Every structure is written in structure tokens, then in C-alpha cells.
């Protein structure tokens, strides 16, 4: 928990700086691929995903360490060879877990958030799941376990492998010559995120593109078919928590309404998007049929709301940075209380971004939650030891946030949804 938190404290500023550089470069080139509200939503998704991971809010049914202890044919030292083997096996593991997440209905729920942005930029790389509470794919690491790759090597290599997937989420890097034959490049990954029929469910590899070429899922980006991004059942929200559970809720409701018991049971394991017969007519859902003529999601907001949303994301990043740096000081169970406050914070301000009046309820809950923490603990999780007036500053921020939410609800929320049509 503490070690991973400190890694994220180091990595988060790097990601944020690269996102800002991409934004500036896009303005310079006249091709801004990072609308502010979309980027705030993506960064917010990354924040709650990182909190979930740091708090360990997921279960591995069978651990890698158990596999390695029981079945290793040899035992490697934690040397360069072990790290190379571990990295290759993790990449193989990543290909198949990624591919299955696209192909099986209930697994798609944990991955839909990553594809939900209708843009393609570095920020959307941070759209990661908080709805996956069970790790089902440890068995794919069996080759490394059989070769005796130490659990420590896997534990170190997994986050490195994940962080290396950040850079290729951009439209600004075109094809990269010889590297296209070896590595996953921005061109390959643009194909993966596209909803054009020719590109759907292609290029699942994460570092080495060779897996797609071996298993027949490779598709080159075509000059004649510009990729269009998003998901075919668009999210229609900036709230990452809502996005994380939309597909699951559809599966639950479809299973409940299904008349045949076989449909109730098999809907979870059918190909992604499958619904019982005639459900598209009986219980229609919004679905994109023409990728070149659909309505992008957005709300008609003032610049004030946009800047306020950016401000809220920055403050939340500061809250998280303190949490990750101070896990040992905060201790158990208070660190879980802190995590819950972060989740409520993100839910509240992204509801406001969606122009939902219920955001005032969530902001009120957050305000009371934050004040209760300060009253109960006497300060903000020991922050007064670093900043003597920290509790007063945070109380002032909570009061300001509540009143600003009231302001937007009273002045800005009768506006209709703003629609941008791709043509």
C-alpha cells in the first residue's frame, strides 16, 4: 500500500506534465485533441482508480506467489533474466486479459471506462476501472511461475508495464517506421480505440504488437479510414463512477427482464453487447449506428464551470498526494476514510460537470463528511503537523466548494445539453 502510493507520487506529476505539453502542442498545431472537460473527467477517473489500487480494494482469487511456490520447475534469482522473462509473460498476460475484456459481456464492464472518451489523448489513458474487484487472470502468469520468476519481480514489473502504456494515447505521433513492426505505437492504439467497423476489437497488445500478429487480431491504421473514438453505447456523462457501472447495470436489468432462464444465466458470458432476442426493440438503448454522424457528448457550460472543474481536479490531486505521502501517518482504518472522501469528492464535482442538480446533494454530503473528519480527528489526518492552519484552510475550501455549487445550480443549470456533430 505505502510503497505503491509513493511510486504514484513520483509518476503522477510526470503524467500531468505530459498531458499539459500535449495540450499546448495541440494549440500550437491547431489540433487540440484534449477538450478541458474531457481531460478533467479522464484525470478524475485516474485518481479514483489509483486510490482503489493503493487501498487494495480488489481480490486475487489465486495469488502468483502461491503458483510460484507450488509449481515452479526452477527458482530464478531477481536478476536481469528474471525481469526480462517476467516482462514478456506479463505482456502475454496483458494481451489475453485485454482481449477477453473486449469479448465477454461481464468483463467489458471493467474495461468500458477506458474506451469511453470520445477523444484520443494522453489523459484518456488514465481512464481505468474502479469496478473490477476480483482479479480473474492470474492463471495467465503461470509460465512465469513455472520458470520460477520471483514474486518480487512480478510485483515490480506489473506497474512498470502499466505505466509504459501511457505514451501511445495520442493523435500527434504518426506512424513510426520500423517500430510499427515490434511495438504498440500510437497508430496501432488509435485503431484499438476506434469504433469504425474495420477497427473494432483489434490491436489488443500492450507493449509488443507481435501478439496481435500471432493471434490474428492485428489491423493497420488506414489513411482512407480515419479512426473515430468512443464506445458504441456512449457514456453520456463526465462522471467516471457512473461510467464504471453503466454496462453492469444494463446487464443486471436485462437479466432481470429476460423471460428465458437460459438468457438470464448466459447473458454474462455472451459476446460483448449481446442482449436477449427483441430487447433492442423492447428496451432500446442509445447506440451509435453511423460513426461519421453521431452526437458527441458535452454540456453547455460557462467558462466559469470549466475553470471550476479544473480547480476541483487540482485540489483533489493535492489531497491524494498528501494521502499517498502520509499513509503510514494516517494509518488504518483512517486511510480508508480518506479514500472514501476522495470518491465522494470526484463523484460530486463530476455530477456538477454533468449539470445535474443532484450534485448539490453530493456536495452537501461531502461538506458534512469533511467537517466530521476534522472534528473527529482534531485536524486533517495529521496535516496540522506540517501546516499549522491546514484544518482552517480545508474547512474554508469545503465552505467555498459548497457555495460555488449552489451558485452554479442557481444560475447555470437550466441550459440544454450542447451537442457537437461529427461531419
Buried (B, 14 or more C-beta within 10 A) or exposed (E): EEEBBEBBBEBBEEBBEBBBEBBEBBEEEEEBBBBBBBBBBBBBBBBBBBBBBBBEEEEBEEEBBEBBEEEBEEEBEBEEEBBEBBBBBBBBBBBBBBBBBBBBBBBBBBBBBBBBBBBBBBBBBBBBBBBBEEBBBBEBBBBBBBBBBBBEBBBBBBBEBBBBBBBBBBBBBEEBEEEBEEBBBBBBBBBBBBBBEEBBEBBBBBBBBBBBEEEEBBBEBEEEBEBBBBBBBBBBBBBBBBBBBBBBEBBEEBBEBBEEEEBBEBBBEBEBEBBBEEBEEEEEEEEBEEBEEBBBBBBEBEEEBBEBBBBBBEBBBEBBBBBBBBBEBBEEEBBBBBBBBBBBBBBBBBBBBBBBBEBBEBBBEBBEBBBEBBEEBEBBBBBBEEBEEBBBEBBEBBEEBBEBBEEBBEEBBEEEEEEEEEE
